[in-house]
Amino acid sequence: MQRAILVLVTVLLGAAWAMAETTLEKIVRTGTITIGTRTGSPPFAYINRQNEWVGFSIDLVEQAIVPALSRTLGKPVKLDKKETAPQTRIPLLTSHAVDLIAETMTDTRSRREAVDFSLTFFVTGAQFLVKKESPIKGIKDIAGRRVAAQQGSTNAKIIRERVPKTRLQEFPDQPTAFQALAQGQVDAYTNDGIQLAGLKAKSPRPDEWKIVGDFYSYEPYGMALRKNESDFRQLVNLGLMEAIESGKYFELYDKWLGPKGEVPYPLTPETRRFLQMQVVPK
């Protein structure tokens, strides 16, 4: 009995110590930054045909943020990845299971109550994926229809508020939502336009699907961090700013989202200017 109590106390003390450790202290101690990211959201983070975990947001961490951390901390920093989904990413972050969420997470005021965000690294908006013959053309057409969304997404929240008569069905991740659409269980799947473009491009028969509707939301993607860790947030932002300033960001954008990228998604002049305006003077 005494041994069991001793083990429990040791575990609790270890957990408390880990919770008291800052992210930068943990990275210095382990030489590793652990990010939470997706496995099925091309081109941001997904498993490719070679079974490699790749994507735009992963490259941004590996080629922009990790070098900034390594240079500042004076030691090599390795990258580790864990899978996250909309309903698990904040709990994994606040429980210290991951150090940074680097995927398709929209920076919102309500989420800022639980986590902090980096500067914006991508901008998109919500639309609908439907079968080619569908009469749905946008948000004005979904009342009374079955619409799939991801659990914990901003899209689901907006649909409930703006079109309460929609028969909204929430799914744990994008592959299961798309499967429901493909099997006819729902009439449309709503998500950020860029995610729908990736899903359509990677589907077995892309010509069977179309993305419809004007943006009905504004979705600025940021990388999420634990609250009140300004030193770590500054280094994350430093890496992103240096990548934008040097052109590395736009090189990676073209790799993943350019005309010959995994999911072509043109970078508008307005978005380019917005990204550049986030880079503060040295």
N, C-alpha and C positions, 0 to 999 in steps of 0.2 A: 504493500500500500504506500509506504513512504517513498519507494523507488518510483512508483507511478506519479506521485505528487511532484517529485523532483523533476521528472521528465517534463511534466506539464508546465511547471514553473520555468524551466529552461526554454521550452518552446515559446511561451508567452513573452519572456524577456527578449528572446531573439527577434520575435515579431515586432515588439515595441522599439527595439534598437533600429530595425530596418525602417520602420515608419518615421523615426526621428532623423534618419540620414537623408540629406538632400540629394537631389538627382545628380548634381555634379560630383558630390562626394562618392556616390555609388559608382559613377563612371570612372573616377580616378582609382577607386579600390579594385574594380573588376576589369577595367580596360575595355568595357563593352557598353554600348547603348542598345537597349532593347526597344524596338518599335512595335506598335500594334498596327496591323494593316490587313487588307483583304486578300482572299485567294480567288475571287471570281468577279473582279471589277476592272476589266480591261478598259483603257490602257494604263490605269493607275496602279493596280496591283492584282496579279493573277498568276496562275500556274500555266505555263505555256506547254506546247506539245513535247518539248524536251524535258518536261517535269521540273522546270526551273521557276523559281518564284521571282517574278520580274515586274517592272512597270515604271511609269513616270514618277510617282511619288517615292518609290523605293530608290530610284536613281537620284532624285533630289537630295534625299538623306545621305546616300552613299557618296555622292560626288560634290555636294555643297556643304552639308551640315557636319558630316564626319570630319572632313579636312579642317573646318574651322575649330572644332572641338580638339582635334589632335594638335593643331598648331598652338592653341591657347593653353592647353593642359600640359604640353611638352612631352607627350607620349602617344604612341599609336592607340587608336580607338577602333575596336571591331564593331561590326553591325550584326545584331541578332534580331530575328523577326518572330512574332507570334500572331496568330490569326485573331482578328476582331470582327464584330458585326455591330450594327447600330445599337442593339440592346445590351451589348457586352463591353463596348469600348470605354465608356466612362468608368464603370466599376473596375475594369482591369487597370485603368490609369490611376484611379484614386487609391486602389489597394496596393500600388507599387509593383504590380505584375509586369507592367510595361512602363517605359519612360516617356514615350512620345507617341501620339496617334498620328500616323502619316498615311492618309487614305482620302476618302471622298466625304469628309466631315464638314458640314456647313457651320460657319461661325455665326451663332445667334446670341441674342441677349439672354435668353433663358439658359442656354448652355454655359454662358459666362458666369452664371451663379455657382456652377460646380467646377469649372476648369478655366484655364487661361488659354489664349490662342496666339499663335505666331501671326505675322503679317499674312495677308491673303496671297496664295500662290496660284489660284485658279478661280475663274468666274464662269458660272453657267446659270441655267434656270430650268424649272420643271416643265415637262411635256408628257406626251402619252405615246406608248408603243401599241399598235393595233395590227390586226391582220389587214392585208392589202385591200380587201373588199369592205372593210368596216365603214359604217356611216359616221363614226365619231371623228370629228374634226378639231376638237378642243374642249376646254373645260365647260363650255356652255352646253355640251351634248351629253354629259355624263350622269345627270340626275336620273335616278331609277336604274342605272346600269351597274353591273358588277365590275368593280375596279380594284386591281391588286396594287398594294404598296408594301414597302418594307417596314417592319416593326420599328418604332422609335424614330422614323424619318420625319423631316420637316414637311415632306410632301403629304404624308398621311394627315398630319395636323391641319394643314391648310385645307385639304379636301373636306375634312369633317366640319371645319368652320365655314367655308364658303359654299359648299354644296352638300348640306346635311342629308339630302334625300339619296345621295349616292350609296350604293350597297358596297361599302368599302370592306375589303378583305386584306388583312395584314399577314405577311409571310416573314419568316426569320431571315431570309437572305434573297439575293437576286436570282440565283438559279431556280429556287423553288417557286418564286413568283412567276418567272418566265415559263416554267413547266406548266403551271396552272393556266396560263394564257394559251400555250400551245395545245393543251388538252381541252380547251373550250370551257374551263371552269369559271373564267372571268372574261370580260369583254375588252378590257384594256389594262395595261400596266403603266403606272405613273412613277417616274423617277426623274432625276436630273437629266437634261438632254444629252450630255456627254456620256452618261452611263448607258442610256438607251442606244446611243450610236455604237458604243462598244459591244453591247449585247447583240444588236442586229448584225453587226459586221462579223461576229464570231459564231453566229447561229448556223446550223447546217444548210439552211436555205434562206439567205438574206433577202432575196427578192419577194418572199412571201409576207414581208413586214414593212410597215411604214411608221415614221415618227410624225406626229401631228400636233398642231396647236402652237400658238405663241407661248412664250414663257409666261407662266402664271405665278412665278416666284423668282426672287433674286437669291442665288446660292453662291456666296463667296466661300471657297474652301480655305481653311486654315489648318495648321497642325496644332493639336491640343496638347497642353502640358498641365501638370499639377499647379494649383493656384499658389501664388505668392513665392514663386521661385524666379525672381527677376534676373538673376545671374545666368541661369540656364536659358531662359527665354531670350535674353540678349544675344547669346551665342547662336541659338537657332536662327534668330532674325539676321544676325551677322552673316551666317552662311548663305541664307536666301538672298540677302541684299547684294553680297559679293557675286553671287551667281547671276543675278539680274544685271548688275553693272558690267560684269566681264563679258556677258553674252552667253555664258554657259547655260543659263536657264533656257534661252531661246533655242540653243543647240539641242537640248534635251526635249524641248517642246516639239521641235521639228522631227526629231527621231520617233516620238511616240504619236504625235498628233498632226504632223505635217502631211503634205500631199501623198508621200510614200510611207507614212507611218502606219502603226497598227490600227488606229482609228482616226482618219482624217477629220479635223475639226478646226477650221481656220481661226487664227488669232486675229481679232479685229484690231484696227489702229487704236480704238478707244481703250480696249483692254490692255494692249501693249503700253500705252501711255499711263494708264492707271497703275500697272505694275512698276513702271519706272519711277513714278511719283512717290512710291513708298520707300525708295532708297534715300535715306537721309545723308547729308554731307558728312565727310570724315572729320 
